[in-house]
Amino acid sequence: MSTDSESEIIQSIATITLDNRIGIAAVVLLIYEHVITFGPEVQYVWARKKTGASLLFISIRYTAFLSLALLEALSYLPDMPKEYILWAAFSALRALALSEMNWTLASAVFIIACGPTVINLWDVFGVGIVGQNIPMFGCVSLAQPTASQAQMGMAPSYQDTSR
């Protein structure tokens, strides 16, 4: 007989799995739509003279594709603030507009603004430290054991950082 907390965990996992499958399905449908309409797009948009309507079509079509693909890819990163990348992109676009299309400055702003994301990815994949919020215990950091620690039977360290 399962307890309420076990059923809540099962329900959470089922919801997360459903959300992931819906997100992947959206990206796959968008890719499928791009593939089956690529021929007419080349014929009617790319092969003709560029007009305001064709530029609007291209910008909407590919901005939607890139943003959906980027956001879906970001959803599979470990628990970390994913909005840093979106803030970095917004900041870079703003710098680009305010600097009269200075791409060097915009690129520098984007790279610098991605600093927290790069550091968090290094913590997760390079060092193996992952932070989690466990409601009963608060925030804890979980460290993955190295190969030598695993051979010696040492368990990952659990540090309570809620104090």
N, C-alpha and C positions, 0 to 999 in steps of 0.2 A: 504494500500500500504506500503510495507516494504522498509526501507532505505537500503543503501549499507552496513552499519555496521551490521544491523540485518541479512542480507543475508550472510555476512562474518561469523557471529557467528553460524548461522545454518550450513554453509558449514564446519566450524571447528568442530562442534559437530558431524556431519555426518562422517567426516574423522577420528576423534578419535574413534567413535563407530565401524567403519569398521576396523581400526587398532586393536582394542581390540578383535573383533570377529576373525580376522585372527590369532592373537596370541593364542587365546584359541583353535582354530581349529588345529593349529600346535601341541600344547601340547596334545590334544585329539588324534590326528592321531598317534603321537609318542607312547602314552600309548597303543593305540589299537594295534600297530605293536609289541610292547613288549609283550602284552598279547597273541596274536595269534602265536608268534614265541617262546614262553617260553618253550614249550615242546621239540621242536628240539634243542633249546639252551642247555637245561639240558642234553639231550642225547648226543650231539656232542661236547659240550664244558666243562660243569661242571663235567660230569661223566668220562671223560678221563684224561689222564696225561696232566699236564699243559705244554704247549710249548710256544715259543715266539709268534706264531701266535694266540694262544688262549688268551694269556694275552693282546695282542694288540686288539683283537676283543672285549674283556670285557672292556678294558679301553676306547675305542672309543664309544662303545655302551652306557655305563653308564655315561660317562662324557658328552656326547651330551644330554642325558636325563636330568641329574641333572642341567646342565647349562641352558637349555631351560626352565625347570620348574622354576629355580631360577630367571632368568631374567623376565619371564612372571609374577611371583609373585611380583617382585620388581616394575614392571610397574604399579601396582595398589596401591602402597604406595602414600601418599600425595606428593605434590610438594616439593621435597628435593633432594639433590645430591645423586643419587643411586649408583654412581660410588665408593662411600666410601667403600661399602661392597666388590666390586670387587678389589679395591686397598688393602683392608684388607686381602682378600684371597690370592692375589698375594704376598703381603708382608709376610704372614705366610708361603706360599710355599717356598719363597726365604730363609726365616730364617731356615726352615726345611732342605733345601738342604745345606746351608752353615754351619749348626751346626751338620752335620753328623747325621741327622734323630733324633734330639732332639725334641720330640713331645711336651714336656712341654713348651719349649721356643717358638715353633711355635704357640701353643695355646695361650700363653700369648701375643704374637705379634698380633694375630688375634683379641683377646678381646680388647686390647688397641686401635688397629686401628679402631675398630667398635665404638669407643666412640662418634664421631660426629653423627653417625646414631642413636645411642641410645638416645642421647640428643635431636635430632630432633624429634624422635618418642615420647619422653616424652612431648615435647612442644605441639605436635599435639594432642595426645590422652590423656595425663595426665592433661595438663594445658589448652589446647584448643586454643593455639595461632597458627595461620597459616599465613605465609607470601605469598603475591601474587604480581606479577608485572602487574599492570594495565597500559597499554601504555599511556593513557591520563594523569594519575596521578603519575606514577612512582611506586616505591615499597611501599606497605602498609602492616601493620600487622593487622590481623583480629582476634579478641578475641571472643570466644563463651561465651555467657552469662551463668552464673550459674543459677540453678533453682530459687534461691531467687531473683536474678536480673530480670529474666524473669517474675516472679510474680509481681514485682514492676513496670514492664513496661520499664525497662532500656534496651536500644539497645546495641548491641556489639560496642565496641570502634573501631574507624578507625583512625589509627595514620599515618600521612604522614612521611615516613622516607627517602624521596628523597632529602632532603636538607642536 
